Structures are given as C-alpha cells and as structure tokens.
Amino acid sequence: MAKALPVSPLARPLPELPPLAGVRFGATEAGIRYKGRTDLVMAEFAPGTTVAGVYTRSKCPGAPVDWCRAAMADGRARALVVNAGNANVFTGRAGFEATQANAADAARLVNCPASEVFLASTGVIGEILPYQKISTALPGLYAKLSDHGWADAARGIMTTDTFPKAATRTARIGGTTVRIQGIAKGSGMIAPDMATMLAFVATDAKLPASVIQALLNDGVRHSFNCITVDSDTSTSDMLLLFATGQAGNAEVTEADAPELAEFREALDSLLLELALLVIRDGEGVTKMMHITVTGAVSDGSAHNIAMAVANSPLVKTAVAGEDANWGRVVMAVGKCGEPANRDTLSVSIGGTCIAQNGTVVTDYDETPVVAHMKGQEIEIGIDIGLANGTAQAWGCDLTHGYIDINGSYRS
C-alpha cells in the first residue's frame, strides 16, 4: 500500500503471548514487496511435532497451498515459512519452483526433510515471487528465532491488516495443563472456505495428527467458516495447527475422548476469537455484525441464511449508514434459496422485534433500534419459524474505505 492505513476502530490489543514449549518464532525484513517493515516469518518446531491443516476451496489455489497439502501426508512438521506482500498465486512453473527452493532452504537450516517444512504466502496475486530474497534472508532469520517471537510473527504476516491478531488459552488433558496459542492475518478477500487468509495455531499438547485434524475440522465450522468481510474466498486461505508434544500429557488416540473435552472447548474458543479479530479488521470497517438465525429447516439452511444476510451489500451499507432498514434483511433471507415463509418470518435488531408474521410489529418504536445502529456491534436476529435449525455468522459493514483500499491495492 502507498500509505499506512488507519487502525480499525474495532481493533483489540495484542495479548501477552508467553513461550509455548517446542516453538520458536521470528520475523525479518526481506524486501519482498514492502519497505521498512517485516515481511518474512519463520517458525521452528520440536522434533515429533504433528500437524493438521484446513485450506481454501478455491479452484485457483496458490503454490504454497498445493505444497502444504502434499506435505500433510506424514502428519509431521519441523518448520514454517511465511511471506507477506506476494501470494505466489497464478505464477505457473515459477510458483512451484519457489516453493521447492524455499522449503529446501528451511530444511537445511532445521536439518529435516523438505516435506516437514510448511509454506504460506499472502499478498498480490499473479506476480512472480522473488524467492531468492527469501533464500537470502532465511539464515539470518533462523539465527534469531526466539521463544518470545510470537508478537513479531503476528506483525510480520500482515498485509492490509491494521493491527496484529493473536489469542492464547490453557486447558487440561487429564492431569496435565497445556497451552494453545495462535496468530492470524486477514482483512479483505474474506469468506469461506475457510475464511481467513492465514492462521497458525500451536499447542504443546501431545496429540497425533489424526486427532488434531478432527478437532480442527470441527472447530472451523463454527468459527472461520462463519465469518465474511466481502464474500470473496482467497486463493491462499490456510489454517495450520501444530502439536509439539512437549507438555507430556498421557496419550490420547481419539478426538472424542472424554479427556479432550476441555482442550476441545479451549481450541474452539481460540479459533472463534481469531476469526472475530479478522472481522474487526475488515477493510474499511466501522461496525461488526452478528447474525443469529433460528427456526430454519436445518442447521445447514440456517447457516446459508445467516451468511446471505452477512454478505448482502445492501444490508452491509445500511449498517454502515446506521439505517435500521429491516427490509433489506428480509430481502437477503428471501433471495438465498433456502426454505423460508414470509408469514412466519420474524426480524429483530438489537433485541427489538421489528417484523413478525409477515408484517411490521404493531406500534413498532424505532427509537431503540436507531440507538443500537449507532453502536459498533450490530445484532441481527432472524427467526424463520419453520423448524429448529440454528446458526450464527459474523460480518462487517461496507464503507468507502473498502473501495479506497482495494482500488489501489497494487499501488
């Protein structure tokens, strides 16, 4: 970007990120696209670390996504390399060669097979990645990896983000306390599946790849796959979960084991926090939307309805303009192709029921709704009135700021 963007009014401060056993992070300035800021991140994981991943469903994925999908085969990870400013997408043979070279670079430093190196890139699509700059920077970066490098890593993976994003949790597995910690980036081109550009989570728990993959799959369904900024799915979306095994908890071989209940809850909570931080940094954002759908014919149908409302440009611009235009919510419900009945539909904003049984509520007073619309967090409730399906989604408003940012993204 030509100039620094103002920090989102919905920003949250970076939490304290203590060391997590078996992980060392670092960031450096490689000059890939940006000047005067870090744009290359590396992590080293303890031997025996297991890995799980969820990736974009785009049919035009970046070369790093292809690399990581292949590297997942043995479920082991020793290193992670992430660059910002260039997505290494739609770059043909050159993109493949870049991943081969940088995986080999990192593998030599960590002394592991290249297949245990995971790669991620974010930024402009269609420009050849100057991977030699990464090759040159990696030895110096590796030499300064630190147990305390999490905050630097969170900043180093940013593109149009206006603040770094991270979350941390503790939980118990049996009698052992374990930590879960993660960072994320994303502010535009945000929609399922899965719905942030990049996120990296680590735990010191000892868990096999099959278990953390099952937990991750479940966790994203109610977090990253329930958020949207602009309805556009990135070519680079990637969420990786690493388990270093350093906590030394008793072996667990099934994802539904009772002793994992607290860990699962903590992981789900952390994933949702990271996902909502992405929404809080939506490009040009001034308000966050929380859409709750009840009474749908199924949970899946409720999810589709919630996302249709969250993605509607007319709903998003009404929220930006602080206009309590509930008719736009009705429009979004009706257009999405899911079962709905005008005469059973109810809509509320900020807890005030506005429309019910196919018409506006008698003696409806718009005053509290107008006041609610002036806030930063907008609650929209929709009862389809057909069955018991429920879902939640989170989105943000659509402002001139979004156009300003994306109209000059490559400048």
MOBELSUL-V651937 format. One record per helix or strand. SS is the DSSP state (a for helix, b for strand). FROM is the first residue (numbers start at 1). LEN is the number of residues. Records with the same first field share a line. If there is no record, write none. Layout:
SS: FROM-LEN / FROM-LEN
//
This chain:
b: 23-6 / 40-6 / 50-6 / 76-1 / 79-8 / 117-8 / 146-1 / 165-9 / 176-10 / 198-6 / 227-1 / 238-6 / 288-9 / 346-4 / 352-5 / 359-2 / 377-7 / 389-8
a: 63-12 / 92-19 / 114-3 / 131-13 / 150-7 / 209-13 / 224-3 / 258-23 / 299-13 / 313-8 / 326-10 / 367-7 / 400-8
//
